Amino acid sequence: RFALHSGSEDPPDWEGDAKLAGRAEELAGERRAAAVESLGWEVGDDAHVFRAEIDELSVVRLNEERTKLIVESWKPGRGLQRIER
């Protein structure tokens, strides 16, 4: 499992944050070779190649007036959701 978060600035320069989470699987053997070939990558035999299954995405930011927090998120099967606070 993994979670990848964007960097964040301190207020008042803060423009938002993003997060991506899911599961990563290292590819080996024929699956690795097929992925590398299909993407047109040129990688050495010692390079690690992963496939990511995304479970959720989210972006948190302020509206243009900087008066409300906007949370946009996506999950498989639910789609995009937007909340303003």
Secondary structure, DSSP 8 states (H G I E B T S, - for coil): -EEEE-----TTS---EEEEEEEEEEE-HHHHHHHHHHHT----TT--EEEEEEEEEEEEEE-TTS-SEEEEEEETTTEEEEEE-
